[in-house]
Amino acid sequence: RLIRLHNQTGTYLLLLPTFWALVLAAQGFPPLHLTAIFILGSFLMRSAGVILNDMADQSFDRKVARTTTRPLASGELSRQQALILLLLLLFLAAGLLWFLDPVVLWFAPWALLLAALYPFSKRWIQIPQAVLGLAFGWGTIMAWVAVRGRLDTPVWCLFGATAAWAVAYDTIYAIQDRDDDRRIGVKSAALLFGPYIHVGVGTALSIMLLLLGAAGWLAGIGWPYYATLLGLVLFFSVQIGQLRGSISPSQAFGMFRAHVWVGAAVLVGLLAGLLS
């Protein structure tokens, strides 16, 4: 339960953008060994990330109804036990780097730094979801370099698109804790946007689509990819419409989880566009 083994939505949301980068950099199906490394790496780093989050937020989690039963907040596990598991996960993740292009080693410390900063950003930044977006987006940078050994313009579009996407779906996720966050003084985009949350989420999703379109244009992808993006416009319009009204915590969580299918759709669209 400490690493959320029962709920891998976060792992998928971290993994799928790395797949976008692997596919686009390889101009088709990426090498199997890179696919396997980034699947395992995404699981390990997301697991490490939630431990970092729970260690940083232990006192907050005790005051939020949804998180009071987490192992650290409830006292089922000690901070020392959590730290041991965290170090083990980071050690295993670091071991994967030796199977990648040596250039990737220069980018790995930034991934850890961003993951460590996110839990604390909700104390200082009105939109901590932006820091989460940078952390999740960094996976696209590492995946691209793992394939090509260098950075190219399209990957920066993927990085920005992933960051904007994370702001959108994590703002929806934060609706669940809006009342508790306001009471205990935690900052959140869901609180910042208030009754205009549909505008904030809609803006972030619009930026995501524009940057994904730019990445496809720079890479010369075929029409099936743009047809996929058009389909996402319709899906996002439905969610934005829902956000204009009253959303329950369970509805917010369902809307958040649906974004896994968004990431999968972009991946399928990329492959279809490249192979067309």
C-alpha positions in Angstrom: 0.0 0.0 0.0 2.9 2.3 0.6 3.9 2.2 -3.1 0.2 2.1 -4.3 0.7 -1.4 -5.8 -3.1 -1.8 -6.0 -3.4 1.4 -8.1 -1.0 1.8 -11.0 -2.7 4.8 -12.7 0.3 7.0 -11.8 2.7 4.6 -13.3 0.8 4.5 -16.6 0.7 8.3 -16.7 4.4 8.4 -16.2 5.1 5.6 -18.6 2.9 6.5 -21.6 4.7 9.8 -22.4 8.0 8.0 -22.4 6.5 5.6 -25.0 5.5 8.6 -27.1 9.1 9.7 -27.1 10.5 6.2 -27.7 8.2 5.7 -30.7 8.7 9.2 -32.2 12.5 9.0 -31.7 12.6 5.5 -33.3 10.2 6.5 -36.0 8.2 3.4 -35.3 8.4 0.5 -32.8 11.3 1.1 -30.4 13.9 -1.6 -29.5 12.4 -4.1 -27.1 15.2 -3.7 -24.5 14.4 0.1 -24.3 10.7 -0.6 -23.9 11.4 -3.1 -21.1 13.8 -0.7 -19.3 11.3 2.2 -19.4 8.5 0.0 -18.2 10.5 -1.1 -15.2 12.0 2.3 -14.6 8.6 4.0 -14.6 7.3 1.6 -12.0 10.4 2.0 -9.8 10.4 5.8 -10.0 6.7 6.2 -9.5 6.9 3.9 -6.5 9.8 6.0 -5.1 7.9 9.2 -5.8 4.9 8.2 -3.8 7.1 7.2 -0.9 8.8 10.6 -1.1 5.4 12.2 -1.2 4.1 10.3 1.9 7.2 11.1 3.9 6.9 14.8 3.1 3.2 14.9 3.7 2.9 12.5 6.7 1.5 15.3 9.0 -0.9 16.6 6.3 -2.1 13.1 5.4 -3.3 12.6 9.0 -5.7 15.5 8.6 -7.1 14.6 5.2 -10.0 12.0 5.1 -8.8 10.3 1.9 -5.2 9.8 3.2 -5.5 9.0 6.9 -5.1 5.3 6.3 -1.9 5.5 4.3 0.8 3.4 6.1 3.0 6.3 7.2 0.1 8.6 8.2 -1.6 5.8 10.2 1.7 4.7 11.9 1.6 1.1 10.4 5.1 1.7 8.9 7.9 3.8 10.4 9.8 6.5 8.4 12.9 4.3 8.7 11.1 1.4 7.0 9.9 3.8 4.3 13.4 5.2 3.8 14.9 1.7 3.4 12.4 0.8 0.7 12.9 4.2 -1.0 16.7 3.7 -1.2 16.2 0.2 -2.5 13.9 1.4 -5.3 16.3 4.3 -6.2 19.2 1.8 -6.3 17.3 -0.5 -8.7 16.3 2.5 -10.9 19.9 3.7 -11.0 21.0 0.2 -12.1 18.9 0.5 -15.2 20.9 3.5 -16.4 23.9 1.2 -17.1 21.9 -0.4 -19.9 21.2 2.9 -21.6 23.3 5.3 -23.7 25.9 6.9 -21.3 24.5 10.3 -22.3 21.3 9.5 -20.4 23.3 9.5 -17.1 23.6 13.3 -17.4 19.8 13.6 -17.3 19.0 11.2 -14.5 19.8 13.4 -11.5 17.3 16.0 -12.7 14.6 13.4 -12.7 15.3 12.6 -9.1 15.5 16.3 -8.1 12.1 17.1 -9.7 10.6 14.0 -8.0 11.9 15.2 -4.7 10.8 18.8 -5.1 7.2 18.0 -6.0 6.0 17.0 -2.5 7.2 20.3 -1.1 6.0 22.5 -3.9 2.4 22.4 -2.6 3.7 24.5 0.4 5.0 27.3 -1.8 3.5 27.2 -5.3 -0.1 28.0 -6.2 0.1 25.4 -9.0 2.2 22.5 -7.6 0.8 20.4 -10.4 3.3 22.2 -12.7 6.2 20.7 -10.8 4.6 17.3 -11.1 4.3 18.0 -14.9 8.0 18.8 -15.2 8.9 15.6 -13.3 6.7 13.4 -15.4 7.7 15.2 -18.6 11.4 14.6 -17.9 10.8 10.9 -18.8 10.3 12.0 -22.4 13.7 13.6 -22.4 15.4 10.5 -21.1 13.6 8.2 -23.5 14.4 10.3 -26.5 18.1 10.5 -25.6 18.1 6.7 -24.9 17.1 6.2 -28.6 19.1 8.9 -30.4 21.8 9.9 -28.0 20.9 13.6 -28.4 18.1 16.1 -28.0 16.0 17.3 -31.0 13.2 19.9 -31.2 10.2 17.5 -31.2 11.1 16.1 -27.8 10.8 19.5 -26.2 7.2 19.7 -27.6 6.5 16.3 -26.0 8.1 17.5 -22.8 5.8 20.6 -22.7 2.8 18.6 -23.8 3.3 16.1 -20.9 3.8 18.9 -18.4 0.6 20.6 -19.5 -1.3 17.3 -19.5 -0.2 16.6 -15.9 -1.4 20.1 -14.8 -4.8 19.2 -16.3 -5.3 15.7 -14.9 -3.8 16.4 -11.5 -5.9 19.4 -11.0 -8.9 17.2 -11.6 -7.5 14.7 -9.1 -7.0 17.5 -6.6 -10.8 18.2 -6.6 -11.0 15.2 -4.2 -9.1 17.0 -1.5 -10.2 20.6 -2.2 -12.0 21.2 1.2 -9.3 19.5 3.3 -6.5 21.3 1.4 -8.2 24.7 2.1 -8.6 23.8 5.8 -5.0 22.8 6.4 -3.4 25.3 4.1 -2.1 23.2 1.2 -1.8 24.9 -2.1 -3.5 23.4 -5.2 -4.5 24.4 -8.7 -8.0 23.2 -7.8 -8.2 25.9 -5.1 -6.5 28.5 -7.3 -8.9 28.1 -10.2 -11.9 27.9 -7.9 -15.1 28.2 -10.0 -13.0 28.7 -13.1 -11.4 25.2 -12.9 -12.9 24.3 -16.3 -11.0 27.3 -17.8 -7.7 26.3 -16.1 -8.0 22.6 -17.1 -9.2 23.6 -20.6 -6.2 25.9 -21.1 -3.7 23.2 -20.0 -5.3 20.6 -22.3 -5.3 23.1 -25.2 -1.6 23.7 -24.7 -1.1 19.9 -24.6 -2.8 19.4 -27.9 -1.0 22.3 -29.6 2.4 20.9 -28.5 1.5 17.4 -29.6 0.4 18.7 -32.9 3.7 20.6 -33.3 5.7 17.5 -32.4 3.9 15.6 -35.1 4.4 18.3 -37.7 8.1 18.6 -36.9 8.4 14.8 -37.3 6.4 14.6 -40.5 3.7 12.3 -39.1 0.8 11.2 -41.3 -2.9 12.1 -40.9 -4.0 9.3 -38.5 -2.2 11.0 -35.7 -4.0 14.3 -36.3 -7.3 12.4 -36.5 -6.5 11.0 -33.0 -5.8 14.5 -31.6 -9.2 15.6 -33.1 -10.9 12.8 -31.2 -9.2 13.9 -28.0 -10.6 17.4 -28.5 -14.1 15.9 -28.3 -13.2 13.9 -25.2 -11.6 16.9 -23.5 -14.7 19.0 -24.3 -16.9 16.5 -22.5 -14.6 16.7 -19.4 -14.5 20.5 -19.4 -18.2 20.6 -19.7 -18.4 18.3 -16.6 -16.1 20.6 -14.7 -18.4 23.6 -15.2 -20.8 21.9 -12.8 -20.5 20.2 -9.4 -18.1 17.3 -9.3 -18.0 14.7 -6.5 -14.7 13.2 -5.3 -15.6 9.9 -6.9 -16.4 11.5 -10.2 -13.2 13.5 -10.1 -11.2 10.3 -9.5 -13.0 8.6 -12.4 -12.2 11.5 -14.7 -8.6 11.4 -13.6 -8.2 7.7 -14.3 -9.7 8.2 -17.8 -6.6 10.1 -18.8 -4.7 6.8 -19.0 -6.8 6.1 -22.1 -5.8 9.6 -23.4 -2.1 8.6 -23.2 -2.8 5.3 -24.8 -4.7 7.0 -27.6 -1.8 9.4 -28.4 0.5 6.4 -28.5 -1.7 4.5 -30.9 -2.1 7.7 -33.0 1.7 8.2 -33.2 2.2 4.6 -34.4 -0.6 4.9 -36.9 0.7 8.2 -38.2 4.3 6.9 -38.5 3.3 3.7 -40.2 0.8 5.2 -42.6 
